[in-house]
Amino acid sequence: MSDLKSKKIAVIFGGLSSERDVSIHSGQAFLKALKEMGYAAVGVELGHRMVQQLLEMKADLIVNGLHGKIGEDGCIQGALECLGIPYTGSGVLASAIAMNKIMTKKLVRSQNIQTPDFIEFDVSQNVVDDVQKKIQFPCVVKAQAEGSTMGTSIVRTEKEFSKAATYAGQFDDRIFVEKFIDGIELTVPVVNGKAHEIIEIVPKSGFYDFASKYTKGATDYILPARISKDVHRMAQEIASQVYRHLGCRGCARVDFMLDAKNRPWFIEINTLPGMTETSLVPKSLAYEGVSFHDLVEMILKGARLDHEKLYRQQQIQQQKK
């Protein structure tokens, strides 16, 4: 790790997604920690000129503090691959799949992991009858690719469905309806392939939406989660399995609902979770005795390129000339 202190590290945050403000907080917290540890780090708030900004910063390594579309879905990762700049977090394919909740659910099911039944559809389609027959109410309506619970609604009656579908359609043309699992919400951080302490999430409103996530005092976070040892082991194993199967790297967070029969249902995986000192991943690792600075270095250590071997081969060939 010591050699990284001689390199120029750029922490990118902001971006164009609906999670821009959240990203700024994550990026600034990461940047502050790096500077406190003596790294030559600079912060770069990305906007509409983001590709040009990447070219101009001339960084040796990128810390990806972006959230949501463009930053978390493989787009910025692809640009960095083309530029040959190592970056933190998952690569192009893993990021693209994980951001697409429908595709993730299909892949998870192929591994015989439980995830709530769902119906996918375009905003223009009327699927109320199908929902009534196959999913039933209550259900959850979600945008295909959105974070921070944007575009997500719990729908308890048929009358509420149209409004929820319209809301989800503001974020994505492709949306889906998922069976509602009444139970305990759990999240499992995974860092560099290892699952960490599970957090139980108890929103006071009953629904862990954007306001519950980012309003102080709106949600209780219980550490360790009030679950049995068997459920704890099972949730961590599934989280690690999903992480590996999607090809993730760096830091991720896997969300579950635990039903009345103590069965964990996979909901989604977040490949660029919030990274302020009060975010869920840092909370979990702090419980285990890992400081925020240590977590930042763990993530930094995992920075790489998908096509690292290709660039290495090119360097060897150039040296031979």
N, C-alpha and C positions, 0 to 999 in steps of 0.2 A: 504493500500500500504506500510505502514511503515515496516511491518513484512518481506516484500520481501528484504529489505536492509540487513537482516541478512542471507539471502540465497545466495548460489553460483549460479550465473547466467552465462551461457555460450552462447555467440553469435556465431552461426555457419554461415560460408560463404564459398565462393569458389565453391567446388563441381566439377562435371565432365561435366556439360552441356556447350553448346555454349555460355551461358550467364555468364560464370565463372567470367570474369573481372567486369561485372556490379554488380554481387553479392558481390564481394570483397568491392567495393565502398559502397554499401548499408550496409553491415555488419559493416564496420569500422566506418561509420557515426553513426550507432545505438550504437555501443560500446562506442564511444567517448561521446555521450550524456549520457549514463548510468553512466559512470565514473564521469562525471561532476556533476551528481546529487547524487553521493555518494553511488552508488550500487557496490556490490562486483562482478563485471563483468569481464570475461575473453573472449578473442577472440580466436576462433579455426577455422583455415582454413582447410576445409575438402578436402581429396584427395581420392585415390583408397582404402585406409584403413578406410573409413569413419565409418563403423560399429564398428571396433576396437577402433577408436578414441572416439566414443560416449560412449563406455564402460569405457575407460580410464579417461575421463574428470570428472566423478563423480559429475555431476551438479544436482542441485535441480530443475532447470528450464532452458529450452532452448529457446532462441530467434532465430527463423528460418530466417536467412538472405539469404538463397539460392534462386536461380532463375532457372527455366527450369527443365529439366528432372532430375529424382532422388530426387531433392529437393522440387519440387513444384507439383509433380504428385501423391502424396500419398505414395511414397516409403520411404522417410525418416520419414514421419509421422507414418507409420506402424512400423518402427524400434523403434521409441520413445514410441509408445503404448506398444510394447512388453517389453520395459525396464521400463515402468511406470514413465517416465519423462514428466511432463507437458511441453507444447510447445506453442508458439504463432502461430497465423494463423489458417486456416481451417484444419479440420481433414482429415482422410484418404479418405473417399468416396467423399466428396466435392472437395478435391484437385484433385483426380483422374478424376472426371467428368469435372471440369473446365479446366483442362489442355488439355482434349480431345475436340477440338473445334467442331468436328462433333457431338459428343454425347451431348454437351452443346446446340447446335442449335436444336437438336431434342427435348430435354427436354423443352427448351424455347418455341418452337412451340406448345408443348402440353399444354402450359399455354396461348395460343392465343397471344403471343408476336411476333411482326413482326421481322423477321430476313431474310436477302436476300436469295433467292432461291439458291440451290446448288446441285452439283452432286459429290458423293464420289467415289473414284476408287483407284486401286492399281497402282503403278508406271508402271508396265508392260502393263497395258491396254491402248488401243488407244480410246479415248473418244471424239475426235475432232468433229465428226458428232453430237454426243449427245449434246455437248456444243453449237454448232451452232444452233441446233433445240430448246433446252430447256432453255439455259442461254443466249446465244448470246454474241457477243463481243461489247464493252469491258467487260472483266470479271476479277476476281481476283483469282489467283492460290495460294493455301496455303498448307503447311505441316499440318498434323492432330494435332500434339502436339509439338509446338515450340513457343518460346517467342521472344520478341524484334524484331518482324517482320522478323525473320530469315526464309528463305524458301518461302517468300511471294513476288509475282510479280503482277503488273497490266498488263494484256495482252490485247492489243487493236486490234490485227489482228490474223488470223489463223496461219500465219507464225511464230509468236512469241510464240505460245502455247507450242511447243515441248521443247524449251529451258527453259521455265518457269516450266514445269512439271519435267524436269530433275533436275533443281535447287531445287525444293521442295523435290524431291526424295533423295537429299543428306542428308536430315534431318529426313525423315520418309518414310516408305514403303507405308503408306496410306496417300493419299493427297485428296484435294477436290477443286472444282471450284465453285466460288461464284459469283452471279450477282453483277456487279459493281454499287454502288450507288454514283452518282455524287452529291456532296453537302458539307455540313459543318461537320467536325469531332469534336465530343464532347466526353469528358470523365467525369464520375461521381464517385468520391471517396465515398466508404461506409466504415465506421469505427464502429465496434460493432453494426451493424444493422442500423445505421443512415446515410442517404445520405447527402453529403456535397456539397459545391459550385461547380458548373459546370465550366469546363475549355474548351474553344474553342482552337483547335489546328490548326495552319496555317503553314504547312511546306513550305519553300520557293521554294523547288524543285517540289512541287505539290503532293508529295507522302511521307507519314510519315514512312520512312524506318529506318533501323538501323542508317545510317549516320545522318539522320534528327533528330533522337532521342538523339544522343550522341555527335553531333558536335556543339560546342558553336556557337550560332547565326544562326543556320540553320533553326530554327523554332520559330515562334512567338506564345506565349501562352497568350490568352486573357481572363482576369478575371475581372468582370464576363463575361460569354459568351454573344455574341450579339444575343440573342434569346428572344422570347416573354415570358411572365409570364406563359402562358399555356404550352408552350413547356418545359420550365424550370421545372414546376411541374410534367409534364408527364414523362420526362426523369428521374427525381429523383424517382418517384414512380416505374417506370419499373426497375431501378437499384436496388432498395430495394427489389422488388418482385423477381428478379433473384437471388439475394443474399440469400434470405430466402428459395426459392424453392430448390436451390442446397444445402442448409444446411451449408452455409459458416459461418465463425466467424472471429473475428479480423478485419484486414484491407484488403480491396479489391478495385479494380477499374473496372468500367464497361464502355466499349467503345461503342459509337453509331455513325452512320452517319445520318445526318438530310437532307432529300431530299428537292426538290424545293417546295413541298407542305407542308413543315413543319412537316413531319412525321419522328419520330425517329426510326431508324432501329438498332436493337441490333446486334453488331458485335462479341464481346467476353467479357469475364470477366477474370481478372487477380487476382488471390488470394494471390500473394506475389509481389505486385508492388514495384518499386524502392523506396528506403527510404533514399536517401541523402537529405540534406536540400534544394536542388534545384529540387528534383523530383516532379512529379505532385501532389501526395497526400499531401505532406507537403506544397506545394504552395497553394493548395485549402484551407487547414485549417488555414494557416497563414493569408489568406485574411479574414477569419472569426475571427481572433484574437487569434487563438490557436498556441502557440509556438511549435517549434520542440520538445523541452523537454516534453511539455505536451502531444503531440501526442505519443511520445515514451512510456510515462507512460500509456496512454490509451490502447495501443497495449499490453503492458506488463500485464496490469490488466486482459486482456482477455485470458491469457495463461491457458490452461487446457488439459485434455485428453478426447478422445471420450468415453473411458471406465472408467471414473472417479468413477462412482458408484461402479463398480466391485472392483476396488482397495480399495475403502473406506470400502466395506463390508469385504474384506480380512483382512484389518487392524483391524477391530472390532473383527473378529473371532480370530485373533492372540492374541489380548489383553485379550480375555476371557480365553485363555488356561493357 
